[in-house]
Amino acid sequence: MKNIRNIFNSRFKRNGNFFMALNKILGFKPKEIKYYKKAFTHRSMNIKGPKGNPFNYERLEFLGDAMLSSVIASHLYLEVPSGDEGYLTKMRSKIVSREHLNELGKGLKLIDFVESKIPAGQFGDNIHGNLFEALIGAIFLDKGYKYVEKFIFKRVIIPYVDIETLEGKVISYKSLLIEWCQKEKKVFSYHVYEDTGNDNVRHFSVKLSVDNKIVSKARATSKKKAEEKASKRAFFVFQSKISKMI
């Protein structure tokens, strides 16, 4: 078991005063710094708490996700009294999408505070959103729901939540394209295959066909990313027709 206090001595040297940096990000003084240290500890450090439980941000990420969803749901419920359950759910999904959370985490440069045995360059994009959620979880444990609400309004709702803009925002081009194809009774298929080429990192290519005609192609480091990229390109092919559904 590694000593938690010693682990974080190195963080102060690399990133300045952790406490002061938190003040700037949060907009208030943390009371229990231990929660925030946990929010920036990756599981690769293999640290255990006093009771032998894992000391990393994964459980805080779960808690922060619930808090974020709750605050956003409450805001939308009050802000859009005419919106039904389906509309509110779709709007909340757009606000708390993985892509948006990753952007928020990147904007706050949260990865600069991470303690990990894995080099920062080897993390995927989702690390940024995971840290943002973990930070919210830490705020809840440290200061309670009211402070969580204030933080989310400051960092998410006030700068980014515009109802009119969100209504036209697409969070998954693949889901949108599939929904349109099914509605219009069109036959579609994604042909995905490994395509490493001369790259050191494994890549996948995809051909997207609609009614037996290839309408787009894409290449990415995962099947999911390749399909989403191809779907986005296909969206612009059928934009005038699909947009009526958004």
N, C-alpha and C positions, 0 to 999 in steps of 0.2 A: 504493500500500500504506500502510495507516495504522499508526502506531506503537502496539503493544499496550499498552505502559506508560502512554502518555498517555490512551488510551481509558479505562483503569480508574481514573485519578485522580478522575474525576467520580463514579464509584461510591462511593468512600470519603466524599466530601462529602455525597452524598444518603443513604447507608445506614449511616453510621458506619464503624467499623472492620470491613472485610470479613473479616479474619483472625479477629477475636474472635467475629464473628457465626457463622462456620463452626465454631469451637470449640464453641459452644453447640449447634448443630444436630447436629454429628457426635459429640460426646462425647469427642473427642481432638484433638490438635493436628495440623493438616495439615503435611506435610513439603515437598511441592512445590505451591505455591499456583497455579502455571500451569494445572494440570489443572482446578482449581475455577473459575478465571477462564473457561476454555474452556467449562465446563459451564453457564455462565450467559450465554454470548454467542450472540445470535440471528444467523442467516444474513444478515439485512437490514443488519447492520453492514459486511458485505463486507470482513472482515479476513482477511489472509493471514498464515500462520506464516512462520518463517525460511526454510523450503524451498519456499514458494509455495503450500502447501496451505491449504484453507479452515480458518479458525479459528472454529468454532462448535460447538454441542453435539450435532449430529446423529449423528456417529459414536460419541460417548460414550453417546448414548441407546441405540444398537444394542448396545453392550457391556454397559451397565447392565441392559438387558432380559434378556440371556443370564445374567448373574450372578444376578439376582433369581429367574429361573426355576429356576436350578440350586439355589440355597439352599432355596427353597420345596419343590422336588421332593425333596430330601434329607430335609427335615424331615417331610414327609408319609409318605415311604417308611418312616422309622423310627417315626413316631408311630402309623401305621395299618398294622400288619403283615398284617392280613386284607384290605386293599383291593387289588383287582385293577388292571390297567393303566388300564382305562376309568374306574374310580372315582377313582384318583389324578389322572388327567388332568383330569377334571371339577372336582375340588376345587382343583387348582392354578389352573385358569382362573378360578374364583371369587375367589381371593385376588389374582391379578394382573390382574383385569379393568380395563379402561380407567377405568371409573367409580371403582373403589377407588383406583387410582393417582392419579387427579385429586384425590380427597379427601385423600390423603396429602400431595400437593404443596401443596394449599391450606392444610392444617393447619400446614405448616412455613413458609408464606408465601414460598416460593422465588421467586415472580414479582417480589418486591421487589428482587431482586439482578440481574435481567435487564438486559443492555445491548442495546437494540434501537432501530431507527429507527421502529418501529411502536408507536403508543401502546398501553399495557397494556390499555385498554378494548376494543381491537379484536382481541385474541387470543381464540381459542375456548377452551373448557374444557380441551381436551387439552394445552394448554401446561403445565399443572400436573403432569400425569403424565409428560410428556416430560422436564421438568426433574428430576423425582424419579429417573427412570431414568438421566439424564445424570450426576446427582450420584453415583449408585452406580458408574457407569463411572469417574468421577474417583477415587473412593475406591480402586477396584481398581488403577488405574495408580499411585496415590500410595503405598498401604500394603499392597496384596495381598489375597488372598481371605479370610484370617482376619478382617481388619477389615471387609470387606464383610459377612461372615457376622454379626459382632457388631452392625453397624449395622442389618441387616435384622431380626435378632431383637429389637432394641430398639425399632425404629420400626414394624415390621409384625407379626411373629409373636406376641410377648408381648402387645401391646395388642389385637390384632384377630383372631388366628387361634384360633377355637374350633371344633373339629371338628363338634360337635353342631349349632351354629348354622349353620355353613357348609353342612351337608347339606340344609338347608331353604331356602337362599338361591337366588334366581333371578337369573341374570346377563343373560339375554335372554328377555324375554317373547315376542318374536316367534318365536324358535327353539322355545321351549316349546310355543307355540300350534300352530305348524306340525307339530311332532312329534305332538302329540295328535290333530290333525285327520287326519293321515295314518294314524295307528294306528287311529282310529275310523272311517276311510273317509268323512270329511266333506269336502265341497267348500268351499274358502275362497278369498277374493280380496281384494286390497287395491286400492282405487280411489283413486289419488293425483292431485291436481290443484293447480295453483298458485292461491294465494288471498292476494293482497297486501292486499286491503281498504284500510284507511286507514293501514297501517303503512309506515314508511320502509324497513324491512327486509323482504325478500321472505319470504313464508310459504307453507307447503304444507299442504293439508288432506287427510285420508284418511278413507275410509269402509271399514270392515272387515266383510265379509259371511261368514257361515258357513251353508252349506246355503241359499244365496240369500236370507238374511235379514240385514239390517244389525244388527250387535250392538254396534258402538261407532264413535265418531268422534273425531278428534283434529286438532290444528293445531300446527305447530312451524316452526322456521326452516330445517329440512331435511327431505327425504323420509324419511331414515332415522329421525330423531327422531320424526316424525309417526307412522310405522308402529309404532315401539316403544311410543309413548304409547297408541296405539289398541289394540295387543296387550295392554298392561298392563290397560287397562279391560276388554277382552274376557276376560282371565284371571279377573277377579273375577266375571264373569257365569257362567263355567264352573268356578269354583274348586274346588268339591267333587269334580268329576270329574277335573280336571287334576291336582289335588294328589296323587292316588293314584300318579301317574307320577313324581313328584319323588323 
